[in-house]
Each structure stands twice: as structure tokens, then as C-alpha cells.
């Protein structure tokens, strides 16, 4: 290859790489709009989750302070049917990807209010399971994935601290029965737990802070 050809080839390669970089920047998702997210929350979500995702009905999750990546993942899976719930599938069907990112960012921007346990007799059992698991049945500690204070890990594991015990219990039972099937890891964990253990850890999580 002549020096001229090599120079032209190098220049063309550089141009292609620069064009690719510009294209990638062009398709990068826009920064979430909290005002639009609040509008979606008010218009679509408030009936079940309250306008700011705070402590509404115990049967529905508290969304304040939840990781936005996790919320987007759940909304996406409701929309595709990977996670099944007749009400949420209908709601998610109306949302675009941008809507999901905006409303998730809105809820994440809110400070979650402290929760509380309701059953003093189960709290100690719930704490043991949450922090240490149940070794003889190979049930891992909840804290290993959701962190000791229930803060969770963005995108992978949700924030649990202060969540309604009724809702957590409902989800653990759904994982155990397989009616909620969008986390094989949680299906495996919940399958090894009995009713009392599920109730205990759910109650402990409600008061975690």
C-alpha cells in the first residue's frame, strides 16, 4: 500500500469512527424530565400509588425512593407481559419508554418515609432471616442482595426498607407459587420459605431503616 493510500484509509477510518460516535450520542436517551414524570404519576398512577408514590394502600408498593432503573425494568416487564398483573399491564401499556424513565425518576427523587413493623412477636425471626438467612435450607440472607439497611442495589435489587409488609408478603407468596416469574433467583428463595418465615421477614422489612 502506498503512503497516499494508507493516509486515505486512515482518514476514512477516523471519519467512520467519528460518525459512529456522533450517531451514538444522537440516540442516547434524554435526561429524565421530573415535571413530566410528576404529570404521569398524577394522571396514571395516583389512584393506587398516591400522587407521589408514598404510603398508600398496603396492598400496593411504596414507590418513593425506589431505584429508577428497577422501576423502569418492572414497568417494561408489565408492558411485555413478563410480569403479570392485570391492572399494571393495562397501565404500563399506555406508557412509552420515555414516560417510564420520567415517572421512575420522579418517584426516585422523593424521600421515602419510615415504615414500622406490626408484629413484635415475629420481628426477631424476621431479622435473623434477613441478616443471616436459614443455613440448613440454603436460604441466603436477604441483606446479601438488598443490603443490611434495605437500600438495595440500583437496577439489580430493589430498595426494601419501609415497604408495606402486606405488599412484601404478597410478592414473596407470588414468587413462591410461581405466579410472579420475573426473577428466578427470588422464585428459588421463596420456594424454600414457609408462611411464618415469609410473614416474619416481610414485617421486619417494614420497620427497616
C-alpha positions as CSV (number, residue, x, y, z in Angstrom):
1,X,0.0,0.0,0.0
2,X,1.4,3.4,-0.9
3,X,1.7,6.2,1.6
4,X,-1.1,8.1,0.0
5,X,-3.4,5.1,0.1
6,X,-2.5,4.4,3.7
7,X,-3.2,8.0,4.6
8,X,-6.6,8.0,2.8
9,X,-7.5,4.7,4.5
10,X,-6.6,6.0,7.9
11,X,-8.5,9.2,7.3
12,X,-11.6,7.2,6.2
13,X,-11.4,5.0,9.3
14,X,-11.2,8.1,11.5
15,X,-14.2,9.6,9.8
16,X,-16.2,6.5,10.2
17,X,-15.4,6.2,13.9
18,X,-16.3,9.9,14.4
19,X,-19.6,9.4,12.6
20,X,-20.4,6.4,14.8
21,X,-19.6,8.4,18.0
22,X,-21.9,11.2,16.8
23,X,-24.7,8.6,16.0
24,X,-24.4,7.1,19.4
25,X,-24.7,10.5,21.1
26,X,-27.7,11.2,18.9
27,X,-29.6,8.1,20.1
28,X,-28.6,8.5,23.8
29,X,-31.8,8.7,25.9
30,X,-32.7,12.2,27.1
31,X,-32.3,13.1,30.7
32,X,-35.5,12.2,32.6
33,X,-38.0,15.1,33.0
34,X,-39.3,15.2,36.5
35,X,-42.1,17.6,35.6
36,X,-43.4,15.1,33.0
37,X,-42.9,12.3,35.5
38,X,-45.0,14.0,38.0
39,X,-47.7,14.5,35.4
40,X,-47.7,10.8,34.6
41,X,-47.8,10.0,38.3
42,X,-50.8,12.2,38.9
43,X,-52.7,11.2,35.8
44,X,-51.9,7.5,35.6
45,X,-50.5,6.2,38.9
46,X,-52.0,8.2,41.7
47,X,-55.2,6.1,42.2
48,X,-53.2,3.2,43.5
49,X,-49.8,4.7,44.5
50,X,-50.8,8.2,45.6
51,X,-49.6,11.2,43.6
52,X,-46.0,11.0,45.0
53,X,-45.7,7.2,45.5
54,X,-45.9,7.5,49.3
55,X,-47.6,5.3,51.8
56,X,-50.9,4.4,50.1
57,X,-52.8,1.1,50.3
58,X,-50.7,-1.6,52.0
59,X,-51.6,-3.9,49.1
60,X,-49.6,-1.6,46.7
61,X,-45.9,-0.8,46.8
62,X,-44.4,2.4,48.2
63,X,-42.5,3.9,45.2
64,X,-40.8,6.8,46.9
65,X,-37.0,6.5,46.9
66,X,-37.1,3.3,44.7
67,X,-34.2,2.9,42.2
68,X,-35.3,4.3,38.9
69,X,-33.7,1.6,36.9
70,X,-35.6,-1.0,38.9
71,X,-38.9,0.8,38.3
72,X,-38.3,1.1,34.6
73,X,-37.5,-2.7,34.5
74,X,-40.7,-3.6,36.3
75,X,-42.8,-1.3,34.1
76,X,-41.2,-2.7,31.0
77,X,-41.9,-6.3,32.1
78,X,-45.5,-5.4,32.9
79,X,-45.9,-4.0,29.4
80,X,-44.3,-7.1,27.7
81,X,-46.2,-9.5,30.0
82,X,-43.1,-10.9,31.6
83,X,-44.5,-9.8,34.9
84,X,-48.2,-10.4,35.1
85,X,-50.8,-8.2,36.9
86,X,-54.0,-7.2,35.1
87,X,-54.1,-3.7,36.4
88,X,-50.4,-2.9,36.0
89,X,-50.3,-4.5,32.5
90,X,-53.1,-2.2,31.4
91,X,-51.4,0.9,33.0
92,X,-48.0,0.1,31.6
93,X,-49.4,-0.5,28.1
94,X,-50.2,3.3,27.9
95,X,-46.6,4.3,28.8
96,X,-43.7,5.0,26.4
97,X,-40.1,4.3,27.3
98,X,-39.7,8.0,27.9
99,X,-42.8,8.1,30.2
100,X,-41.4,5.2,32.2
101,X,-38.0,6.9,32.7
102,X,-39.6,10.1,33.6
103,X,-42.1,8.7,36.2
104,X,-39.4,6.4,37.6
105,X,-37.0,9.4,38.1
106,X,-39.8,11.4,39.7
107,X,-40.5,8.6,42.3
108,X,-36.8,8.1,42.9
109,X,-36.4,11.8,43.6
110,X,-38.7,11.6,46.6
111,X,-37.5,10.8,50.2
112,X,-39.1,7.6,51.4
113,X,-40.9,7.9,54.7
114,X,-40.0,5.5,57.5
115,X,-42.2,2.4,58.0
116,X,-42.9,0.2,61.0
117,X,-43.3,-3.4,62.0
118,X,-46.7,-4.6,63.2
119,X,-46.0,-7.9,64.8
120,X,-43.5,-7.7,67.6
121,X,-43.5,-11.5,68.1
122,X,-42.1,-12.1,64.6
123,X,-39.6,-9.3,64.3
124,X,-36.7,-11.3,65.8
125,X,-37.3,-14.2,63.4
126,X,-37.6,-11.8,60.5
127,X,-34.3,-10.1,61.5
128,X,-32.5,-13.5,61.7
129,X,-33.7,-14.4,58.2
130,X,-33.0,-11.0,56.7
131,X,-29.5,-10.8,58.1
132,X,-28.4,-14.4,58.3
133,X,-30.7,-16.5,56.1
134,X,-31.6,-20.1,57.0
135,X,-28.4,-22.2,56.6
136,X,-29.9,-25.7,56.9
137,X,-32.3,-25.0,53.9
138,X,-29.7,-22.9,52.0
139,X,-31.9,-19.8,52.2
140,X,-29.5,-16.8,51.7
141,X,-29.6,-13.7,53.8
142,X,-31.8,-11.0,52.3
143,X,-29.2,-8.5,53.2
144,X,-26.7,-10.0,50.8
145,X,-28.6,-8.6,47.8
146,X,-30.8,-5.9,49.4
147,X,-28.1,-4.6,51.7
148,X,-28.2,-4.6,55.5
149,X,-30.3,-1.4,55.7
150,X,-32.6,-2.4,52.9
151,X,-31.2,0.2,50.4
152,X,-30.9,-2.4,47.7
153,X,-28.6,-2.2,44.6
154,X,-29.7,0.0,41.7
155,X,-31.1,-1.9,38.6
156,X,-30.5,-5.3,40.2
157,X,-32.2,-5.4,43.6
158,X,-35.0,-3.0,44.8
159,X,-34.9,-0.9,47.9
160,X,-37.0,-2.7,50.6
161,X,-36.6,-0.6,53.7
162,X,-40.0,0.6,55.0
163,X,-42.0,-1.3,52.4
164,X,-45.6,-2.3,53.3
165,X,-45.4,-5.7,55.0
166,X,-48.6,-6.7,53.2
167,X,-47.1,-6.0,49.8
168,X,-43.8,-7.7,50.5
169,X,-45.7,-10.8,51.9
170,X,-47.9,-10.8,48.8
171,X,-44.9,-10.7,46.5
172,X,-43.0,-13.4,48.3
173,X,-46.0,-15.7,48.1
174,X,-46.3,-14.9,44.4
175,X,-42.6,-15.8,43.9
176,X,-43.1,-19.0,45.9
177,X,-46.1,-20.1,43.8
178,X,-44.6,-19.0,40.5
179,X,-47.3,-16.6,39.7
180,X,-44.6,-13.9,39.7
181,X,-41.9,-15.2,37.4
182,X,-39.7,-12.3,36.5
183,X,-36.9,-13.3,39.0
184,X,-35.7,-16.9,39.0
185,X,-33.5,-16.0,42.0
186,X,-36.5,-14.9,44.1
187,X,-38.6,-17.9,42.9
188,X,-35.8,-20.2,44.3
189,X,-35.5,-18.3,47.6
190,X,-39.2,-18.0,48.3
191,X,-39.9,-21.7,47.4
192,X,-37.9,-22.7,50.5
193,X,-39.7,-20.5,52.9
194,X,-42.9,-21.3,54.9
195,X,-45.8,-18.9,55.7
196,X,-44.4,-17.9,59.1
197,X,-41.0,-17.1,57.7
198,X,-42.4,-15.1,54.9
199,X,-44.6,-13.1,57.2
200,X,-41.8,-12.5,59.7
201,X,-39.3,-11.2,57.1
202,X,-41.9,-9.1,55.5
203,X,-42.8,-7.5,58.8
204,X,-39.1,-6.9,59.7
205,X,-38.5,-5.2,56.3
206,X,-41.4,-2.8,57.0
207,X,-39.6,-1.4,60.0
208,X,-36.1,-1.5,58.5
209,X,-34.4,1.9,58.1
